[in-house]
């Protein structure tokens, strides 16, 4: 692969793409990558199931991240009627399209991070 192929598309002068920066900031927030990975592998999940899959994550921070991801259109929240009401979270099409990027990041991490 040539140096040109290995670089991201950037305008002349090497200025960072604002959309790339925004995407990295969104996905790179603390615990967001883990939440996305869990939802990618688990499909539609209840809050408690996501919390169990990432045990180091506090309920408060999980709730905050879910709200952020829902507001950005990456996660959708479905409330199912019943007593008590059942709430499930799943990735939207936008969220599912992160799968290849997260897979590549995971491969990179396994190769390069101790």
MOPAC internal coordinates of N, CA, C and O (Angstrom, degrees):
PM7 1SCF
backbone

  N    0.0000 0     0.00 0     0.00 0    0    0    0
  C    1.4385 1     0.00 0     0.00 0    1    0    0
  C    1.5240 1   108.53 1     0.00 0    2    1    0
  O    1.2310 1   120.78 1   -47.70 1    3    2    1
  N    1.2971 1   116.11 1   132.30 1    3    2    1
  C    1.4562 1   119.84 1  -179.40 1    5    3    2
  C    1.5177 1   110.31 1   -78.55 1    6    5    3
  O    1.2310 1   121.39 1   -16.74 1    7    6    5
  N    1.3152 1   114.95 1   163.26 1    7    6    5
  C    1.4656 1   120.08 1   178.30 1    9    7    6
  C    1.5251 1   110.33 1   -57.53 1   10    9    7
  O    1.2310 1   120.44 1   141.75 1   11   10    9
  N    1.3093 1   116.76 1   -38.25 1   11   10    9
  C    1.4737 1   121.51 1  -179.82 1   13   11   10
  C    1.5261 1   110.46 1   -63.85 1   14   13   11
  O    1.2310 1   119.66 1   139.05 1   15   14   13
  N    1.3388 1   118.25 1   -40.95 1   15   14   13
  C    1.4587 1   121.78 1  -179.08 1   17   15   14
  C    1.5258 1   111.49 1   -69.86 1   18   17   15
  O    1.2310 1   120.45 1   151.40 1   19   18   17
  N    1.3154 1   116.74 1   -28.60 1   19   18   17
  C    1.4542 1   121.02 1  -175.46 1   21   19   18
  C    1.5250 1   113.06 1   -82.72 1   22   21   19
  O    1.2310 1   119.89 1   171.11 1   23   22   21
  N    1.3289 1   117.81 1    -8.89 1   23   22   21
  C    1.4623 1   119.75 1  -178.75 1   25   23   22
  C    1.5121 1   111.01 1   -97.99 1   26   25   23
  O    1.2310 1   121.44 1   -24.51 1   27   26   25
  N    1.3179 1   114.85 1   155.49 1   27   26   25
  C    1.4546 1   120.89 1   176.11 1   29   27   26
  C    1.5170 1   109.31 1   -79.56 1   30   29   27
  O    1.2310 1   120.86 1   -26.54 1   31   30   29
  N    1.3141 1   115.97 1   153.46 1   31   30   29
  C    1.4586 1   119.79 1   176.35 1   33   31   30
  C    1.5185 1   109.13 1   -63.90 1   34   33   31
  O    1.2310 1   120.78 1   -58.85 1   35   34   33
  N    1.3165 1   116.12 1   121.15 1   35   34   33
  C    1.4597 1   121.18 1   177.97 1   37   35   34
  C    1.5133 1   108.45 1  -136.59 1   38   37   35
  O    1.2310 1   120.27 1   -32.92 1   39   38   37
  N    1.2998 1   117.10 1   147.08 1   39   38   37
  C    1.4497 1   119.19 1   177.54 1   41   39   38
  C    1.5285 1   110.60 1   -63.63 1   42   41   39
  O    1.2310 1   120.88 1   -16.67 1   43   42   41
  N    1.3216 1   115.93 1   163.33 1   43   42   41
  C    1.4605 1   120.69 1   178.27 1   45   43   42
  C    1.5193 1   109.54 1   -52.73 1   46   45   43
  O    1.2310 1   120.57 1   -39.60 1   47   46   45
  N    1.2921 1   116.52 1   140.40 1   47   46   45
  C    1.4526 1   121.46 1  -179.70 1   49   47   46
  C    1.5181 1   113.19 1    94.47 1   50   49   47
  O    1.2310 1   120.23 1   178.17 1   51   50   49
  N    1.3480 1   117.16 1    -1.83 1   51   50   49
  C    1.4561 1   120.77 1   175.82 1   53   51   50
  C    1.5231 1   115.00 1    71.51 1   54   53   51
  O    1.2310 1   119.94 1  -157.35 1   55   54   53
  N    1.3163 1   117.72 1    22.65 1   55   54   53
  C    1.4623 1   120.91 1   179.48 1   57   55   54
  C    1.5240 1   109.75 1   -71.01 1   58   57   55
  O    1.2310 1   120.44 1   -42.84 1   59   58   57
  N    1.3031 1   116.77 1   137.16 1   59   58   57
  C    1.4631 1   121.71 1  -179.22 1   61   59   58
  C    1.5234 1   110.35 1   -66.99 1   62   61   59
  O    1.2310 1   121.27 1   -43.27 1   63   62   61
  N    1.3033 1   115.17 1   136.73 1   63   62   61
  C    1.4627 1   121.73 1   176.52 1   65   63   62
  C    1.5266 1   108.58 1   -69.86 1   66   65   63
  O    1.2310 1   119.40 1   -54.76 1   67   66   65
  N    1.3296 1   118.76 1   125.24 1   67   66   65
  C    1.4629 1   120.25 1  -179.03 1   69   67   66
  C    1.5289 1   113.12 1   -62.82 1   70   69   67
  O    1.2310 1   119.70 1   148.38 1   71   70   69
  N    1.3147 1   118.17 1   -31.62 1   71   70   69
  C    1.4637 1   120.58 1   179.60 1   73   71   70
  C    1.5317 1   110.38 1   -71.12 1   74   73   71
  O    1.2310 1   120.02 1   141.64 1   75   74   73
  N    1.3277 1   117.56 1   -38.36 1   75   74   73
  C    1.4671 1   120.79 1   175.46 1   77   75   74
  C    1.5241 1   109.32 1   -62.45 1   78   77   75
  O    1.2310 1   120.69 1   134.28 1   79   78   77
  N    1.3115 1   116.29 1   -45.72 1   79   78   77
  C    1.4605 1   120.66 1   179.55 1   81   79   78
  C    1.5277 1   110.29 1   -59.42 1   82   81   79
  O    1.2310 1   120.00 1   135.61 1   83   82   81
  N    1.3209 1   117.61 1   -44.39 1   83   82   81
  C    1.4618 1   121.82 1   179.57 1   85   83   82
  C    1.5303 1   111.18 1   -62.65 1   86   85   83
  O    1.2310 1   120.25 1   137.90 1   87   86   85
  N    1.3348 1   117.12 1   -42.10 1   87   86   85
  C    1.4692 1   121.05 1   179.21 1   89   87   86
  C    1.5224 1   111.48 1   -64.62 1   90   89   87
  O    1.2310 1   120.29 1   136.25 1   91   90   89
  N    1.3193 1   117.06 1   -43.75 1   91   90   89
  C    1.4646 1   120.65 1   179.52 1   93   91   90
  C    1.5248 1   110.21 1   -65.11 1   94   93   91
  O    1.2310 1   120.07 1   140.13 1   95   94   93
  N    1.3212 1   117.48 1   -39.87 1   95   94   93
  C    1.4646 1   120.88 1   177.73 1   97   95   94
  C    1.5212 1   111.31 1   -64.18 1   98   97   95
  O    1.2310 1   119.97 1   140.53 1   99   98   97
  N    1.3234 1   117.66 1   -39.47 1   99   98   97
  C    1.4624 1   121.33 1  -179.93 1  101   99   98
  C    1.5267 1   111.14 1   -67.21 1  102  101   99
  O    1.2310 1   120.53 1   125.04 1  103  102  101
  N    1.3097 1   116.60 1   -54.96 1  103  102  101
  C    1.4638 1   121.45 1  -176.15 1  105  103  102
  C    1.5298 1   111.50 1   -73.84 1  106  105  103
  O    1.2310 1   120.54 1   153.11 1  107  106  105
  N    1.3180 1   116.57 1   -26.89 1  107  106  105
  C    1.4574 1   120.38 1  -175.96 1  109  107  106
  C    1.5155 1   115.47 1   -86.46 1  110  109  107
  O    1.2310 1   120.03 1   179.03 1  111  110  109
  N    1.3357 1   117.54 1    -0.97 1  111  110  109
  C    1.4590 1   118.59 1   177.26 1  113  111  110
  C    1.5205 1   109.81 1   -61.47 1  114  113  111
  O    1.2310 1   121.55 1   -28.26 1  115  114  113
  N    1.3099 1   114.65 1   151.74 1  115  114  113
  C    1.4660 1   120.71 1  -177.65 1  117  115  114
  C    1.5292 1   111.07 1   -51.19 1  118  117  115
  O    1.2310 1   120.44 1   -55.63 1  119  118  117
  N    1.3167 1   116.77 1   124.37 1  119  118  117
  C    1.4629 1   127.63 1   176.91 1  121  119  118
  C    1.5292 1   114.46 1    74.88 1  122  121  119
  O    1.2310 1   119.01 1   171.39 1  123  122  121
  N    1.3140 1   119.49 1    -8.61 1  123  122  121
  C    1.4629 1   119.76 1  -177.41 1  125  123  122
  C    1.5204 1   111.67 1   -64.22 1  126  125  123
  O    1.2310 1   119.89 1   137.71 1  127  126  125
  N    1.3200 1   117.81 1   -42.29 1  127  126  125
  C    1.4616 1   120.85 1   178.58 1  129  127  126
  C    1.5265 1   111.64 1   -59.40 1  130  129  127
  O    1.2310 1   120.44 1   138.83 1  131  130  129
  N    1.3241 1   116.77 1   -41.17 1  131  130  129
  C    1.4668 1   120.76 1   179.07 1  133  131  130
  C    1.5264 1   110.84 1   -65.58 1  134  133  131
  O    1.2310 1   120.31 1   138.29 1  135  134  133
  N    1.3201 1   117.02 1   -41.71 1  135  134  133
  C    1.4682 1   121.00 1   178.29 1  137  135  134
  C    1.5180 1   110.18 1   -62.44 1  138  137  135
  O    1.2310 1   120.29 1   134.60 1  139  138  137
  N    1.3223 1   117.05 1   -45.40 1  139  138  137
  C    1.4642 1   120.78 1   179.57 1  141  139  138
  C    1.5246 1   111.17 1   -63.32 1  142  141  139
  O    1.2310 1   120.12 1   137.96 1  143  142  141
  N    1.3168 1   117.37 1   -42.04 1  143  142  141
  C    1.4651 1   120.75 1   179.18 1  145  143  142
  C    1.5244 1   111.08 1   -62.13 1  146  145  143
  O    1.2310 1   120.29 1   138.31 1  147  146  145
  N    1.3296 1   117.05 1   -41.69 1  147  146  145
  C    1.4631 1   121.60 1   178.97 1  149  147  146
  C    1.5257 1   110.19 1   -63.50 1  150  149  147
  O    1.2310 1   120.03 1   134.68 1  151  150  149
  N    1.3195 1   117.55 1   -45.32 1  151  150  149
  C    1.4643 1   120.70 1  -179.88 1  153  151  150
  C    1.5314 1   111.77 1   -68.58 1  154  153  151
  O    1.2310 1   120.06 1   147.62 1  155  154  153
  N    1.3329 1   117.49 1   -32.38 1  155  154  153
  C    1.4687 1   120.20 1   176.47 1  157  155  154
  C    1.5200 1   110.90 1   -65.33 1  158  157  155
  O    1.2310 1   120.64 1   140.16 1  159  158  157
  N    1.3233 1   116.39 1   -39.84 1  159  158  157
  C    1.4644 1   118.91 1  -177.20 1  161  159  158
  C    1.5281 1   112.69 1   -86.82 1  162  161  159
  O    1.2310 1   120.27 1   154.22 1  163  162  161
  N    1.3387 1   117.09 1   -25.78 1  163  162  161
  C    1.4529 1   119.87 1  -174.37 1  165  163  162
  C    1.5116 1   116.18 1  -101.25 1  166  165  163
  O    1.2310 1   120.23 1   169.98 1  167  166  165
  N    1.3178 1   117.17 1   -10.02 1  167  166  165
  C    1.4626 1   119.34 1  -177.58 1  169  167  166
  C    1.5169 1   111.19 1    71.09 1  170  169  167
  O    1.2310 1   120.49 1    36.00 1  171  170  169
  N    1.3122 1   116.67 1  -144.00 1  171  170  169
  C    1.4572 1   122.33 1   179.89 1  173  171  170
  C    1.5303 1   109.37 1   -71.26 1  174  173  171
  O    1.2310 1   120.70 1   -53.50 1  175  174  173
  N    1.3386 1   116.27 1   126.50 1  175  174  173
  C    1.4618 1   120.22 1  -174.41 1  177  175  174
  C    1.5148 1   111.04 1  -138.24 1  178  177  175
  O    1.2310 1   121.50 1   -29.94 1  179  178  177
  N    1.3147 1   114.73 1   150.06 1  179  178  177
  C    1.4576 1   120.57 1   173.00 1  181  179  178
  C    1.5284 1   108.75 1   -79.19 1  182  181  179
  O    1.2310 1   121.18 1   -20.57 1  183  182  181
  N    1.3205 1   115.35 1   159.43 1  183  182  181
  C    1.4610 1   121.67 1  -179.99 1  185  183  182
  C    1.5273 1   110.79 1   -52.84 1  186  185  183
  O    1.2310 1   120.78 1   133.19 1  187  186  185
  N    1.3374 1   116.11 1   -46.81 1  187  186  185
  C    1.4693 1   120.73 1  -177.28 1  189  187  186
  C    1.5298 1   111.46 1   -63.66 1  190  189  187
  O    1.2310 1   119.99 1   147.87 1  191  190  189
  N    1.3274 1   117.62 1   -32.13 1  191  190  189
  C    1.4721 1   120.57 1   179.00 1  193  191  190
  C    1.5233 1   110.72 1   -69.62 1  194  193  191
  O    1.2310 1   120.57 1   139.86 1  195  194  193
  N    1.3200 1   116.52 1   -40.14 1  195  194  193
  C    1.4697 1   119.95 1   176.74 1  197  195  194
  C    1.5267 1   108.65 1   -65.17 1  198  197  195
  O    1.2310 1   120.59 1   136.31 1  199  198  197
  N    1.3303 1   116.47 1   -43.69 1  199  198  197
  C    1.4695 1   120.77 1   179.64 1  201  199  198
  C    1.5287 1   111.41 1   -59.96 1  202  201  199
  O    1.2310 1   120.07 1   140.02 1  203  202  201
  N    1.3333 1   117.47 1   -39.98 1  203  202  201
  C    1.4705 1   120.79 1   178.79 1  205  203  202
  C    1.5278 1   111.19 1   -68.20 1  206  205  203
  O    1.2310 1   120.39 1   146.03 1  207  206  205
  N    1.3159 1   116.87 1   -33.97 1  207  206  205
  C    1.4673 1   120.84 1  -178.70 1  209  207  206
  C    1.5231 1   112.10 1   -72.91 1  210  209  207
  O    1.2310 1   120.14 1   156.71 1  211  210  209
  N    1.3270 1   117.33 1   -23.29 1  211  210  209
  C    1.4689 1   122.27 1   177.58 1  213  211  210
  C    1.5332 1   107.24 1  -127.10 1  214  213  211
  O    1.2310 1   120.10 1  -105.86 1  215  214  213
  N    1.3391 1   117.42 1    74.14 1  215  214  213
  C    1.4679 1   120.92 1  -170.60 1  217  215  214
  C    1.5276 1   115.50 1   -63.30 1  218  217  215
  O    1.2310 1   119.48 1   156.00 1  219  218  217
  N    1.3221 1   118.61 1   -24.00 1  219  218  217
  C    1.4686 1   120.11 1  -179.15 1  221  219  218
  C    1.5272 1   112.14 1   -76.64 1  222  221  219
  O    1.2310 1   120.26 1   168.46 1  223  222  221
  N    1.3232 1   117.12 1   -11.54 1  223  222  221
  C    1.4625 1   123.31 1  -175.82 1  225  223  222
  C    1.5264 1   110.22 1   -87.14 1  226  225  223
  O    1.2310 1   120.63 1   -53.20 1  227  226  225
  N    1.3305 1   116.41 1   126.80 1  227  226  225
  C    1.4715 1   120.11 1   179.37 1  229  227  226
  C    1.5326 1   109.96 1   -72.60 1  230  229  227
  O    1.2310 1   120.88 1   -26.30 1  231  230  229
  N    1.3157 1   115.93 1   153.70 1  231  230  229
  C    1.4663 1   120.60 1   177.93 1  233  231  230
  C    1.5268 1   111.19 1   -60.54 1  234  233  231
  O    1.2310 1   120.31 1   141.89 1  235  234  233
  N    1.3152 1   117.02 1   -38.11 1  235  234  233
  C    1.4585 1   121.02 1   179.71 1  237  235  234
  C    1.5272 1   111.49 1   -61.35 1  238  237  235
  O    1.2310 1   120.73 1   133.19 1  239  238  237
  N    1.3294 1   116.20 1   -46.81 1  239  238  237
  C    1.4601 1   119.68 1  -178.94 1  241  239  238
  C    1.5252 1   110.95 1   -71.06 1  242  241  239
  O    1.2310 1   119.78 1   143.47 1  243  242  241
  N    1.3222 1   118.02 1   -36.53 1  243  242  241
  C    1.4613 1   120.93 1   176.36 1  245  243  242
  C    1.5317 1   109.89 1   -61.16 1  246  245  243
  O    1.2310 1   120.48 1   134.85 1  247  246  245
  N    1.3074 1   116.69 1   -45.15 1  247  246  245
  C    1.4574 1   121.38 1   178.85 1  249  247  246
  C    1.5289 1   110.81 1   -60.26 1  250  249  247
  O    1.2310 1   120.72 1   136.13 1  251  250  249
  N    1.3166 1   116.23 1   -43.87 1  251  250  249
  C    1.4666 1   121.69 1   179.14 1  253  251  250
  C    1.5295 1   110.91 1   -61.34 1  254  253  251
  O    1.2310 1   120.62 1   132.75 1  255  254  253
  N    1.3315 1   116.42 1   -47.25 1  255  254  253
  C    1.4676 1   120.09 1  -179.07 1  257  255  254
  C    1.5307 1   111.41 1   -65.54 1  258  257  255
  O    1.2310 1   120.25 1   139.99 1  259  258  257
  N    1.3340 1   117.13 1   -40.01 1  259  258  257
  C    1.4652 1   120.03 1   179.22 1  261  259  258
  C    1.5253 1   110.51 1   -62.20 1  262  261  259
  O    1.2310 1   120.52 1   138.11 1  263  262  261
  N    1.3253 1   116.61 1   -41.89 1  263  262  261
  C    1.4665 1   120.38 1   178.50 1  265  263  262
  C    1.5242 1   110.96 1   -63.31 1  266  265  263
  O    1.2310 1   120.45 1   137.98 1  267  266  265
  N    1.3335 1   116.75 1   -42.02 1  267  266  265
  C    1.4716 1   120.86 1   178.34 1  269  267  266
  C    1.5233 1   110.75 1   -62.82 1  270  269  267
  O    1.2310 1   120.78 1   133.31 1  271  270  269
  N    1.3363 1   116.12 1   -46.69 1  271  270  269
  C    1.4677 1   120.02 1  -178.72 1  273  271  270
  C    1.5292 1   111.42 1   -66.32 1  274  273  271
  O    1.2310 1   120.47 1   144.45 1  275  274  273
  N    1.3098 1   116.70 1   -35.55 1  275  274  273
  C    1.4632 1   120.38 1   177.03 1  277  275  274
  C    1.5319 1   110.12 1   -67.39 1  278  277  275
  O    1.2310 1   120.24 1   136.49 1  279  278  277
  N    1.3211 1   117.15 1   -43.51 1  279  278  277
  C    1.4648 1   121.54 1   179.54 1  281  279  278
  C    1.5254 1   111.68 1   -62.14 1  282  281  279
  O    1.2310 1   120.24 1   147.87 1  283  282  281
  N    1.3274 1   117.14 1   -32.13 1  283  282  281
  C    1.4667 1   121.56 1   179.99 1  285  283  282
  C    1.5217 1   112.70 1   -85.91 1  286  285  283
  O    1.2310 1   120.11 1   174.57 1  287  286  285
  N    1.3319 1   117.39 1    -5.43 1  287  286  285
  C    1.4596 1   120.66 1   178.05 1  289  287  286
  C    1.5128 1   114.68 1    84.91 1  290  289  287
  O    1.2310 1   120.27 1  -164.97 1  291  290  289
  N    1.3290 1   117.10 1    15.03 1  291  290  289
  C    1.4646 1   121.88 1  -178.94 1  293  291  290
  C    1.5341 1   110.43 1   -89.13 1  294  293  291
  O    1.2310 1   120.80 1   146.40 1  295  294  293
  N    1.3242 1   116.08 1   -33.60 1  295  294  293
  C    1.4644 1   123.07 1  -178.85 1  297  295  294
  C    1.5200 1   108.14 1  -123.32 1  298  297  295
  O    1.2310 1   121.12 1   -35.60 1  299  298  297
  N    1.3391 1   115.45 1   144.40 1  299  298  297
  C    1.4580 1   118.68 1   172.31 1  301  299  298
  C    1.5203 1   109.42 1  -118.44 1  302  301  299
  O    1.2310 1   121.63 1   -32.36 1  303  302  301
  N    1.3124 1   114.49 1   147.64 1  303  302  301
  C    1.4609 1   122.97 1  -176.90 1  305  303  302
  C    1.5185 1   107.36 1  -113.85 1  306  305  303
  O    1.2310 1   120.67 1   -55.04 1  307  306  305
  N    1.3242 1   116.32 1   124.96 1  307  306  305
  C    1.4635 1   121.31 1   179.58 1  309  307  306
  C    1.5212 1   108.93 1  -117.80 1  310  309  307
  O    1.2310 1   121.03 1   -52.69 1  311  310  309
  N    1.3341 1   115.64 1   127.31 1  311  310  309
  C    1.4592 1   121.37 1   177.94 1  313  311  310
  C    1.5220 1   107.40 1  -103.06 1  314  313  311
  O    1.2310 1   121.13 1   -57.67 1  315  314  313
  N    1.3313 1   115.45 1   122.33 1  315  314  313
  C    1.4647 1   121.60 1   179.76 1  317  315  314
  C    1.5233 1   108.89 1  -103.68 1  318  317  315
  O    1.2310 1   121.18 1   -50.31 1  319  318  317
  N    1.3187 1   115.35 1   129.69 1  319  318  317
  C    1.4691 1   121.11 1  -177.74 1  321  319  318
  C    1.5187 1   110.71 1   -61.71 1  322  321  319
  O    1.2310 1   121.47 1   -27.71 1  323  322  321
  N    1.2810 1   114.79 1   152.29 1  323  322  321
  C    1.4618 1   121.51 1   179.20 1  325  323  322
  C    1.5069 1   109.16 1   150.12 1  326  325  323
  O    1.2310 1   121.47 1    -0.04 1  327  326  325
  N    1.2922 1   114.79 1   179.96 1  327  326  325
  C    1.4506 1   118.85 1   178.36 1  329  327  326
  C    1.5223 1   108.66 1  -127.89 1  330  329  327
  O    1.2310 1   119.28 1   -73.35 1  331  330  329
  N    1.2952 1   118.97 1   106.65 1  331  330  329
  C    1.4664 1   126.79 1    -1.85 1  333  331  330
  C    1.5238 1   111.32 1   -78.27 1  334  333  331
  O    1.2310 1   120.76 1   -17.04 1  335  334  333
  N    1.3242 1   116.15 1   162.96 1  335  334  333
  C    1.4666 1   120.86 1   177.45 1  337  335  334
  C    1.5265 1   108.93 1   -61.97 1  338  337  335
  O    1.2310 1   120.88 1   -36.24 1  339  338  337
  N    1.3195 1   115.92 1   143.76 1  339  338  337
  C    1.4676 1   121.37 1  -179.70 1  341  339  338
  C    1.5252 1   108.35 1  -108.25 1  342  341  339
  O    1.2310 1   120.55 1   -52.63 1  343  342  341
  N    1.3165 1   116.54 1   127.37 1  343  342  341
  C    1.4624 1   122.15 1  -179.89 1  345  343  342
  C    1.5207 1   108.35 1  -111.82 1  346  345  343
  O    1.2310 1   120.85 1   -50.12 1  347  346  345
  N    1.3255 1   115.98 1   129.88 1  347  346  345
  C    1.4674 1   121.23 1   177.36 1  349  347  346
  C    1.5200 1   109.60 1  -125.59 1  350  349  347
  O    1.2310 1   121.81 1   -32.30 1  351  350  349
  N    1.3169 1   114.15 1   147.70 1  351  350  349
  C    1.4583 1   121.78 1   178.73 1  353  351  350
  C    1.5248 1   108.45 1  -116.43 1  354  353  351
  O    1.2310 1   121.18 1   -38.61 1  355  354  353
  N    1.3174 1   115.35 1   141.39 1  355  354  353
  C    1.4566 1   120.10 1   175.48 1  357  355  354
  C    1.5224 1   108.38 1  -148.47 1  358  357  355
  O    1.2310 1   121.33 1   -17.34 1  359  358  357
  N    1.3149 1   115.05 1   162.66 1  359  358  357
  C    1.4568 1   119.97 1   178.32 1  361  359  358
  C    1.5193 1   110.07 1   -79.80 1  362  361  359
  O    1.2310 1   120.99 1   -37.34 1  363  362  361
  N    1.3056 1   115.72 1   142.66 1  363  362  361
  C    1.4552 1   121.40 1   172.75 1  365  363  362
  C    1.5329 1   107.74 1   -80.15 1  366  365  363
  O    1.2310 1   120.40 1    -0.81 1  367  366  365
  N    1.3043 1   116.84 1   179.19 1  367  366  365
  C    1.4673 1   119.79 1   175.65 1  369  367  366
  C    1.5230 1   109.79 1   -57.53 1  370  369  367
  O    1.2310 1   120.57 1   138.85 1  371  370  369
  N    1.3324 1   116.51 1   -41.15 1  371  370  369
  C    1.4649 1   120.38 1   178.72 1  373  371  370
  C    1.5288 1   110.49 1   -59.82 1  374  373  371
  O    1.2310 1   120.45 1   136.52 1  375  374  373
  N    1.3184 1   116.74 1   -43.48 1  375  374  373
  C    1.4582 1   120.95 1   179.59 1  377  375  374
  C    1.5120 1   112.68 1   -66.19 1  378  377  375
  O    1.2310 1   120.59 1   138.41 1  379  378  377
  N    1.3434 1   116.48 1   -41.59 1  379  378  377
  C    1.4726 1   119.87 1   179.89 1  381  379  378
  C    1.5321 1   111.62 1   -65.58 1  382  381  379
  O    1.2310 1   120.58 1   152.72 1  383  382  381
  N    1.3215 1   116.50 1   -27.28 1  383  382  381
  C    1.4681 1   119.37 1   178.50 1  385  383  382
  C    1.5237 1   112.81 1   -71.34 1  386  385  383
  O    1.2310 1   120.16 1   172.79 1  387  386  385
  N    1.3150 1   117.30 1    -7.21 1  387  386  385
  C    1.4654 1   121.08 1   174.53 1  389  387  386
  C    1.5274 1   112.38 1   -78.95 1  390  389  387
  O    1.2310 1   120.04 1   168.26 1  391  390  389
  N    1.3234 1   117.52 1   -11.74 1  391  390  389
  C    1.4659 1   121.37 1  -175.45 1  393  391  390
  C    1.5321 1   113.31 1   -52.21 1  394  393  391
  O    1.2310 1   118.74 1   128.81 1  395  394  393
  N    1.3400 1   120.01 1   -51.19 1  395  394  393
  C    1.4722 1   118.24 1  -178.99 1  397  395  394
  C    1.5323 1   112.94 1   -61.64 1  398  397  395
  O    1.2310 1   120.20 1   140.60 1  399  398  397
  N    1.3317 1   117.21 1   -39.40 1  399  398  397
  C    1.4629 1   120.44 1   179.86 1  401  399  398
  C    1.5235 1   110.93 1   -65.30 1  402  401  399
  O    1.2310 1   120.34 1   136.65 1  403  402  401
  N    1.3355 1   116.95 1   -43.35 1  403  402  401
  C    1.4641 1   119.93 1   179.53 1  405  403  402
  C    1.5228 1   111.63 1   -68.24 1  406  405  403
  O    1.2310 1   120.30 1   144.36 1  407  406  405
  N    1.3264 1   117.04 1   -35.64 1  407  406  405
  C    1.4691 1   120.75 1   176.73 1  409  407  406
  C    1.5216 1   110.30 1   -63.45 1  410  409  407
  O    1.2310 1   120.36 1   135.77 1  411  410  409
  N    1.3257 1   116.92 1   -44.23 1  411  410  409
  C    1.4744 1   120.61 1   178.51 1  413  411  410
  C    1.5252 1   110.98 1   -65.16 1  414  413  411
  O    1.2310 1   120.17 1   139.42 1  415  414  413
  N    1.3191 1   117.27 1   -40.58 1  415  414  413
  C    1.4612 1   120.54 1   178.49 1  417  415  414
  C    1.5232 1   110.89 1   -63.83 1  418  417  415
  O    1.2310 1   120.68 1   139.58 1  419  418  417
  N    1.3250 1   116.31 1   -40.42 1  419  418  417
  C    1.4595 1   120.50 1   177.72 1  421  419  418
  C    1.5279 1   110.49 1   -63.82 1  422  421  419
  O    1.2310 1   120.02 1   137.75 1  423  422  421
  N    1.3276 1   117.57 1   -42.25 1  423  422  421
  C    1.4743 1   121.05 1   177.36 1  425  423  422
  C    1.5207 1   110.81 1   -61.58 1  426  425  423
  O    1.2310 1   120.93 1   135.41 1  427  426  425
  N    1.3060 1   115.83 1   -44.59 1  427  426  425
  C    1.4767 1   120.82 1   178.54 1  429  427  426
  C    1.5217 1   109.70 1   -59.88 1  430  429  427
  O    1.2310 1   120.75 1   134.31 1  431  430  429
  N    1.3362 1   116.18 1   -45.69 1  431  430  429
  C    1.4754 1   120.54 1  -177.91 1  433  431  430
  C    1.5269 1   110.89 1   -62.24 1  434  433  431
  O    1.2310 1   120.23 1   138.93 1  435  434  433
  N    1.3139 1   117.16 1   -41.07 1  435  434  433
  C    1.4723 1   119.69 1   179.14 1  437  435  434
  C    1.5175 1   111.79 1   -64.55 1  438  437  435
  O    1.2310 1   120.61 1   144.78 1  439  438  437
  N    1.3424 1   116.45 1   -35.22 1  439  438  437
  C    1.4642 1   120.36 1  -179.85 1  441  439  438
  C    1.5335 1   112.63 1   -75.59 1  442  441  439
  O    1.2310 1   119.96 1   141.20 1  443  442  441
  N    1.3207 1   117.68 1   -38.80 1  443  442  441
  C    1.4493 1   120.16 1  -167.17 1  445  443  442
  C    1.5119 1   117.04 1  -112.39 1  446  445  443
  O    1.2310 1   119.30 1   160.89 1  447  446  445
  N    1.3122 1   118.93 1   -19.11 1  447  446  445
  C    1.4588 1   119.23 1  -177.75 1  449  447  446
  C    1.5095 1   111.17 1  -100.33 1  450  449  447
  O    1.2310 1   121.27 1   -45.07 1  451  450  449
  N    1.3010 1   115.17 1   134.93 1  451  450  449
  C    1.4676 1   120.84 1  -177.27 1  453  451  450
  C    1.5188 1   110.79 1   -71.21 1  454  453  451
  O    1.2310 1   120.10 1   180.00 1  455  454  453

